[in-house]
Amino acid sequence: MPENAEITIRRLGAGDASFARFAIEELFGGSAETEHLASFLEDRSHYLLVAESAGFVNGILLAYRLARIKDEGFKIFLYEIEVDSRRRRKGIGSGLISGILSIGKAEGARSVFGMTGPSYQGAKEFYLATGAEIVGEEEILFEFKL
Ligand SMILES: CC(C)(COP(=O)(O)OP(=O)(O)OC[C@H]1O[C@@H](n2cnc3c(N)ncnc32)[C@H](O)[C@@H]1OP(=O)(O)O)[C@@H](O)C(=O)NCCC(=O)NCCS
């Protein structure tokens, strides 16, 4: 990929299922079915953003709209963000964050939030650098295996 190629941040929709499959395999690893991705992306409460340049995918961000129970407001949960390890510290992650924040503002979201931890090296610094506030330092991630 040309070093100075312009980077575009784009939200993928149902028509981008094949490209989404390629992007997910490249950046998140593992595989996804194109048919499943088409219906996943048709749901506008799912946000899949990519950073592209010259036909390459340099970064990806997955987020979900969460409706509030007390009123009609909603927040956006930033579930995953990943930049190609060869392309980090070039502003790509910041571009993806700007992308989801712009969408959130345009749609009327209350906030964009997420969780991270020490195993994600540099992630706290990244979120602070991109304008987030740290609102909890001691949260524990848990899961019920089913
Ligand atoms: C976190 C991640 C998305 C950042 O993407 P990126 O494209 O490298 O980020 P940017 O270039 O936009 O960085 C913006 C600023 O964030 C801060 N930052 C980013 N990565 C950092 C790191 N590893 N250590 C310290 N600060 C960092 C810096 O202030 C940086 O500005 P600078 O390069 O001018 O100093 C990327 O490192 C990544 O994919 N990591 C692996 C996956 C991951 O940890 N995801 C987060 C899970 S919660």
The ligand as a MOL file (V3000), in Angstrom:
LIG
                    3D

  0  0  0     0  0            999 V3000
M  V30 BEGIN CTAB
M  V30 COUNTS 48 50 0 0 0
M  V30 BEGIN ATOM
M  V30 1 C -5.4880 1.1110 20.3860 0
M  V30 2 C -5.3360 1.2610 18.8510 0
M  V30 3 C -6.7200 1.0680 18.2200 0
M  V30 4 C -4.8210 2.6690 18.5340 0
M  V30 5 O -4.8210 2.8420 17.1250 0
M  V30 6 P -3.7730 3.8370 16.4130 0
M  V30 7 O -4.1910 3.9970 15.0040 0
M  V30 8 O -2.3940 3.3650 16.6480 0
M  V30 9 O -4.0250 5.1820 17.2240 0
M  V30 10 P -3.6390 6.6800 16.8090 0
M  V30 11 O -2.4810 6.6630 15.8690 0
M  V30 12 O -4.8740 7.3660 16.3440 0
M  V30 13 O -3.1770 7.2560 18.2200 0
M  V30 14 C -3.6470 8.5060 18.7310 0
M  V30 15 C -2.9430 8.7960 20.0300 0
M  V30 16 O -3.3200 7.8130 21.0180 0
M  V30 17 C -2.2040 7.5690 21.8760 0
M  V30 18 N -1.7340 6.1940 21.6900 0
M  V30 19 C -2.0900 5.3230 20.7110 0
M  V30 20 N -1.4850 4.1280 20.8870 0
M  V30 21 C -0.7200 4.2560 22.0060 0
M  V30 22 C 0.1660 3.3660 22.6920 0
M  V30 23 N 0.3640 2.0950 22.2890 0
M  V30 24 N 0.7960 3.8400 23.8000 0
M  V30 25 C 0.5900 5.0920 24.2460 0
M  V30 26 N -0.2330 5.9940 23.6250 0
M  V30 27 C -0.8750 5.5670 22.5210 0
M  V30 28 C -1.1090 8.5430 21.4450 0
M  V30 29 O -1.3020 9.7490 22.1760 0
M  V30 30 C -1.4460 8.7360 19.9740 0
M  V30 31 O -0.9240 9.9540 19.4520 0
M  V30 32 P 0.6190 10.0080 18.9730 0
M  V30 33 O 0.8730 8.8170 18.1000 0
M  V30 34 O 0.6920 11.3290 18.2300 0
M  V30 35 O 1.4580 9.9840 20.2220 0
M  V30 36 C -4.3070 0.2390 18.2870 0
M  V30 37 O -3.1120 0.3370 19.0150 0
M  V30 38 C -4.7600 -1.2120 18.3070 0
M  V30 39 O -5.4300 -1.6820 17.3630 0
M  V30 40 N -4.4220 -1.9470 19.3830 0
M  V30 41 C -4.7800 -3.3770 19.4850 0
M  V30 42 C -6.2470 -3.5570 19.7950 0
M  V30 43 C -6.6660 -2.8050 21.0510 0
M  V30 44 O -5.9370 -2.7290 22.0280 0
M  V30 45 N -7.8880 -2.2450 20.9890 0
M  V30 46 C -8.4530 -1.5430 22.1180 0
M  V30 47 C -9.1480 -2.5320 22.9840 0
M  V30 48 S -10.0200 -1.7450 24.3430 0
M  V30 END ATOM
M  V30 BEGIN BOND
M  V30 1 1 1 2
M  V30 2 1 2 3
M  V30 3 1 2 4
M  V30 4 1 2 36
M  V30 5 1 4 5
M  V30 6 1 5 6
M  V30 7 2 6 7
M  V30 8 1 6 8
M  V30 9 1 6 9
M  V30 10 1 9 10
M  V30 11 2 10 11
M  V30 12 1 10 12
M  V30 13 1 10 13
M  V30 14 1 13 14
M  V30 15 1 14 15
M  V30 16 1 15 16
M  V30 17 1 15 30
M  V30 18 1 16 17
M  V30 19 1 17 18
M  V30 20 1 17 28
M  V30 21 1 18 19
M  V30 22 1 18 27
M  V30 23 2 19 20
M  V30 24 1 20 21
M  V30 25 1 21 22
M  V30 26 2 21 27
M  V30 27 1 22 23
M  V30 28 2 22 24
M  V30 29 1 24 25
M  V30 30 2 25 26
M  V30 31 1 26 27
M  V30 32 1 28 29
M  V30 33 1 28 30
M  V30 34 1 30 31
M  V30 35 1 31 32
M  V30 36 2 32 33
M  V30 37 1 32 34
M  V30 38 1 32 35
M  V30 39 1 36 37
M  V30 40 1 36 38
M  V30 41 2 38 39
M  V30 42 1 38 40
M  V30 43 1 40 41
M  V30 44 1 41 42
M  V30 45 1 42 43
M  V30 46 2 43 44
M  V30 47 1 43 45
M  V30 48 1 45 46
M  V30 49 1 46 47
M  V30 50 1 47 48
M  V30 END BOND
M  V30 END CTAB
M  END
